[in-house]
Amino acid sequence: MSSSSARQPARSASAGFTLIEVLVVLVLIGVIAGLATLSLGNGAERELRKESDRLAAVLKLARDELLISGGNERALGLRRDGYSLLDLVLLDDATREWQPVQDPQLGPYLLPEGLIELDFEADEQAGRLSGSTAWTPQLRLGNTGEMTPGLIILTERKGNLKRYIRTELNGQIEVLSERP
């Protein structure tokens, strides 16, 4: 009996893939496909999200800067094609004027041309921003953290994509994907 068992060839321990190996490969393929889908997503939607997050960050930065410094009142000037923080500048004893802040983060910023446009509603009153090139203050920021309550609407021009930035009197700023 021992001689016949010695003549039989040894069975191969690994003749194929195990179930675990197949599952690991399937999970890796799924993760790579998911990442590829996310990176190839709608460019306009990604741009709209990026610009709304940028504008909200600018507002938060300006609010925090005023809280820390206790400086003069500022305002956000909106146009259909961009925005800028504005300082109230005293020109002479009787004349004051809003002028754009010259700062890489805070002032004047033009949105990507032809992709996104802005609108602003205060106290639930819709108001189309003019096509003017002048910066007029729509949203005021105080040095105690308060700001004009309102809704900034960013719209992708070629589609129906919108993002909203809601500002509250207490200085709260919130980016929303649906109209509040």
GIZIJO-V469043 format. One record per residue. NEAR is the number of other C-alpha atoms within 12 Angstrom. Layout:
BEGIN
near=(NEAR	NEAR)
END
This chain:
BEGIN
near=(7	7	7	8	9	9	9	10	8	9	7	7	8	8	7	10	12	12	10	11	12	13	13	14	15	14	14	14	14	14	14	14	14	14	13	12	13	14	13	13	13	15	17	25	27	21	27	35	27	20	35	37	25	24	40	33	22	29	43	29	24	41	38	25	23	27	22	15	16	17	19	24	29	41	37	42	41	41	34	35	31	40	42	39	40	34	33	26	19	13	12	8	8	8	10	12	20	26	24	29	24	14	15	13	21	31	28	28	29	27	28	22	15	18	27	33	37	38	33	36	27	25	18	14	13	14	20	19	28	20	16	14	18	22	33	29	28	33	39	36	42	30	23	23	31	27	34	31	26	32	37	49	41	47	34	32	23	14	17	17	26	31	36	33	40	36	36	24	22	18	29	24	33	26	31	22	22	17	19	17)
END
